């Protein structure tokens, strides 16, 4: 089997980005990820309004939200190629314009298919927002800065998720949910301009790949690499499962299983995202310290995956008044969970960072699509069998937890022998 181990590492850049230039470039990328994550998460807060206004069933609501992830995932392979070939600046700024068009369609479209199309265009347009930054960081910033940069980007994304919780609901209740997407259109255009004008082409590669290198870095070859094979199942079911719940099903779960109002559910979403934000800030400082003291990124990720799986198992089993506390508790492990991508990317040469990261992202968002839509289908199946809506959602989430345990066992069984490079 041909693997990326046969490739020669790319030449190191003559100098790494530092100072105000490094900060400026980071902030430009962070602006795009802030807006993209807000649009990814906003349906969780607006779900009751969307379901009522558009008369959507569980599965229809799941499809409307997950269409974003289907489009997002489908774009990861071409985005990885474009990032390695054209650089992050051109790739991200151009696609953000597509996202702005999609948001505009949702803001003004009247037919349901137009709204679905808008959601798909948003997914296409924001598909490079995080991976463009990661690949740029992998090539242009020092290795010891990688974990902190990842955490800071995730802070920016979680800040967007915070804005997509109660603030978005309040805006939707005051002006209508379409106005939320009108505002998002403006923010997407602004982010496209910041990325295009404030970042440079420092990450662009000057040497073309040989035919052997192209074959070694094909999508199939990357997926069959032992390092990738180990990471893919938890990326799909645990990380993808978390994103699916955070961006949609946590809202219906709180209102149906825990009998909360839409306003109470949006408050819990705010607590959840605030806890994730605080955890990112702490982990940005803690992770490099742990690495220096013998706890590599792989171990940090493994413990985080275990914690999340335990929480996802407890959530459908505990449905009392204080059960909402499980959501902020699981948020504590989210930052370390996402280090799985960084750790995996560091095992490959930097010149293919874009393809490695987007391949993993494809698995995560493919998993998000499967879980987000599939959870609705399973819940509707239980409802058709005579169970009420709360029972149906509970059993669907238990099915997800069982699959997550299987993926975690795979991750442990396939652990590499010897030390893991961090």
Secondary structure, DSSP 8 states (H G I E B T S, - for coil): ---GGGS------SS---HHHHHHHHHHHHHHHHHHHHHHHHHHHHHHHHHHHHT--HHHHHHHHHHHHHHHHHTHHHHHHHHHHH-HHHHHHHHHHHHHHHHHHHHH--SHHHHHHHHHHHHHHTTTHHHHHHHHHHHHS-GGGHHHHHHHHHHHHHHHHHIIIIIHHHHHHHH-HHHHHHHHHHHHHHHHHHHHHH--STT--SS---HHHHHHTSHHHHHHSHHHHHHHHHIIIIIHHHHHIIIIIHHHHHHHTS---HHHHHHHHHHHHHHHHHHHHHHHHHHHHHHHTT--HHHHHHHHHHHHHHHHHHHHH--STTTTHHHHHHHTTHHHHHHHHHHHHTTS-GGGHHHHHHHHHHHHHHHHHHHHHHHHHHHHHHHHTT--HHHHHHHHHHHHHHHHHHHHHHHHHT--SS----
